[in-house]
Structures are given as C-alpha cells and as structure tokens.
Amino acid sequence: MGKRNQLRELDSALKEMFGSESVKRARDATLDIDMTPDDLEKYIEESIPQEMPSPEDLASAFEALSRSDVYLGRTRRLQHYALWGYAKEMMTGGVALARKHGPRPYVEKYNYPGQFRVWGRAKGPRAAKNAIAAKVAPYLHISRKEFVRSVLPLLGVMVKNDRELLTHIIKGVDLDENEVAFLLGLKPDDEVVEQLIIKAGGTLGADRGLGKSEPKVKSSRSARHF
C-alpha cells in the first residue's frame, strides 16, 4: 500500500475516533492502521487542538494522552507489550471522550506531526546518502558501499542535467525531499525539490496533511526500470 493511501485510511480512522462516544468504538476505529502506538500517538497529539476548541476539553484530552504516554514508556522500558492495549485505550477512547463542551468542529484534514517534520529536516548528508544507497543499490545488483563509491557521484551529475531521469527515479524508489536535495546539492525545502517530488507523485514531508492526495500504488516494475 502506498504511503499516501495509508494516510488516507489514517485520516478516516482519526475522524471516526474523534467522533466516537465510547472507548470501544474509539479504540476499534484505529485497529486496522498499520502503525505502532508510538507513531499513532504523535498523530493524535497533533490533531487534538483541531478537534478540541474548548480549553477544558483540550486540557482533558492532553491529560488522557499523557497517561497513554506513561504506558508507552513502561512498554519500552519493560519490553512488556501487553501494556500497548492500555496505551491505545487512553490515546483513543480517553482522548475522544474528553469532549464535553460545544459541538464538534469540522476538520477538513489533519496535520502531519511536527516532530516527524523536524526529524526529516534534520537528516544530514550522510543519512541521505545511506538512504539513497539502500533504495537504489539493490536494483543495480551492487553493494551499498560500491554504489556510494562508484555510482552515486555519477548519478548526482546525471540527475542535475536530466530532471526527467530524476523524476523517474523518485517515482521508482520513493526518494524523499532530503534525498532529492542531496542529489541536486540543494536544500530540502527548495522549490525545485518540491516541484520534482510533486511531479513524481510523491508526498512532501512538510505538506503531508492526512488525506491530501489520492492513493498511489507503486509497482515493483517501475522501480526496476528507472
């Protein structure tokens, strides 16, 4: 399933979760989401201010989320994953039932977690280089080390002079803006990088509003023939 398709499903799940009137319904709304509770918690945290305009409801929702975070911390520390169940009930049902004042606002789309954007922007050149090697080297049937040593420098020169080739590679192996920026010697938020990502049908880290785009399913065939 493409990344954007997953975000569309998460968008629907969050809408159902925040509109739930019982813990069970809120919890069940996110059961089929392919995401760890830690990552799901970050999406819910980012979405609470959009769903809870009342200061009292906002405080109650974040209180429930903080209790969820306690269980997640214990899960990581004790490696006792049964505690995930308690964490999910608090981050879904606990948050949804915090609404006590006023009607529910209309939310067109949810925001991409700010923490994820910070992590993405903080990815340095070495990390971007390794990520490109991990994605492209298998299709060339060479090691990552050999790719970085002999192919990557030439690839950088080629894509700077052939944007169509770069667009094809972005689509084939799902390069993100940090990796595209590394190949072009630009910043990840450069307009050229953003235009190339959009042209290839990819998703911008800074604009990943849930449900922003239509589903896109990549084929292994396109990845093998960039």
N, C-alpha and C positions, 0 to 999 in steps of 0.2 A: 504494500500500500504506500502510495506517495506521501511525502511529509505533509503536503497541504491537505490531502484527503483526510489524514489523521487529525489535523487541526480543525477541519470542518466538523468531524464527529465530536471532537472535544468541545467545540463551540455549542453544539446541540446538547451535549451532556451537561455543560455548565448551566445553560438556560433552564433545563429541566431540574437540575439540582437546586438552583436558587429559588425556583418556584414551588419546591416541594413543601408539603405540610406535615410530613412525618419523617422520622430518622431513616426508616427503611426505604422509603421512596427516594430520598436524597442520596443515600448510600448506593442503592441499586442503579441510579442514573449514571454512575461512573464505573460500573463493574466491567464493562467491555472495553474501557480505554486502555490501550497498550502503553502504560506509563507507570513508573514507580510512584508510590505515595509521596516521596520527597519532591518529585517534579510536579505532581498534581497539586500539592500544597502551594507551590510557588504561583501556579496559575490562579488558584482560588484567592490567594493573598492579593494578587494584582487586581482581581475582579471585584473584591469586596467594596471598595469605595464607589464603584459604578452602580452597584446593586443596593447599597445601604446609604441613602442620603441623610437619614436621621442620625445625629451624633450618638444617641443612646443605642440604636441598633448597630452602628459602626463599632462602638466600644464592645458590645456583647459578642459581635461576630469575631473580632480580633481576640477576644478572651478565649473563645472556643478554639480558634486557630492556634493560640499559644499552648493550650492543653494538648492539642494534636502534636505540636512540635516537641513537647515533653516525651510523648510516647515514641516519636520517631527517633529522638536522641537515645532513649533507652534501647530501642531496637538496634541501632548502630553499635552501641556500647556493649550490649549483652549478646548480640547476634541471635536474639530471640524474636523471630519474625512473626510469631503469633500476635505480637503487640501491634503489628500493622493494622489489624482489624479495628482496634480501639482508636488508633490514629485516624483512620478513614471515617469512622463514625463521627468523630469530633469535627474533622475538617469539612465534612459534607452536611450531615444532619445537624450538628451543633451550629454551624455557620448559617444554614438555611433557616433554622427555627429562631435565629436571633432577631429576625424581622418582627417588630411589634408595632411600629408607628408608620402610619401613612400607607398609600398604595405603592406597589412595586413599580419602579421607573422602567421605561423602555430602554433596553440596551441593544443597539444595533450590532456592535461587535465588541469583543473583549480585547483587552490589551495584552500584548506579548510581555512576559515577565521582564522587568527592568534588569533583574540580576543576570538573566541569560544574555541580554544585550551587552552588559558590562563585560561578562566573561568573553563574549565573542569579539568585542573590540580590543580586549587585552591580549588576544592571541598574537604572539610575536612572530617574527620572520621564521625562526627555527621551527615553531609549531606548524606554521602554514606550509613550510617546505616538507615536513614529515607527513602532513595530511595529504598533500598533493601526491607524494610518492606512494602512500598507502592506497590511494584511489586509482592511480594511473598505472603503476608498475605491473600489477597482475595482468592487465590487458596487453602488455608488451612482453610478458613472459620473462621478465628480468627481476632481479632483486631490487629492493628499495635503495640499497646502497649504490648499486650500479646506476639506477635511474637518476639519483641525485648527482652522481659524479659525472655521467656522460650525456644524459638525455635532458635533464632539467635546464641547463644553460642554453642549449639549442632551442628547446621548447619556448623559453622566455623570449628569445629573439623572433621566433616564428609567429607567436601569437600577437606580438606588438605590431607586426606588419600584416597580419591576416586575422581580422576580427571575426570573420565567418568561421574560421577554424576554431577560434577560442569559444565562440558561441556553441559550436557543435560539441566541444569538449565539456563545457559547463553542463550542457544537457545530458551528455552521455554518462558522466561520472559524478554529477551533482556537486560541482565546486561551489563553495560559498563565497561571500564577498571578500573575506580575508585572503582566501587562496587566489582569487582572481586578481586582487590588488597586488599580491606578491608577484605574480607573473608579469604584471604590467608595470611594476615599480610605482604604484600609486597608493593613496590612502583608501581604506575600505569604504569610506563614505563619499568618495569621489563620484561625480555624476556619471562619468564614463563607466565606472564599475557597476553602478546601479542600473544603467541602461542595458548593459550586457546581460546582467542577471535577469532582468525583466524580459528581454528579448528571447532568452533561452527558456523562459517559462519557469524560472526558479523563484525562490522566496527570499526577500531581503530580511536580514535579521532585525533591522530597526523598524520594519513595517509589517511584522508578522502579526497583524491583527487576526484573531481567530475567525475563520470563515471568510477571509478576504478574497480568495480566489477559488476557481473551480478545481475539482480534483484533477490530478495529473498522475498517470501511472507510467513509470519509466519502464522500458523494455530492456532486457539484457542485450538484445540485438543491437540497439543503438549505442550502448556502452562499448560494445566490442568493435564498433566500426567508426569511431571518431577519426 
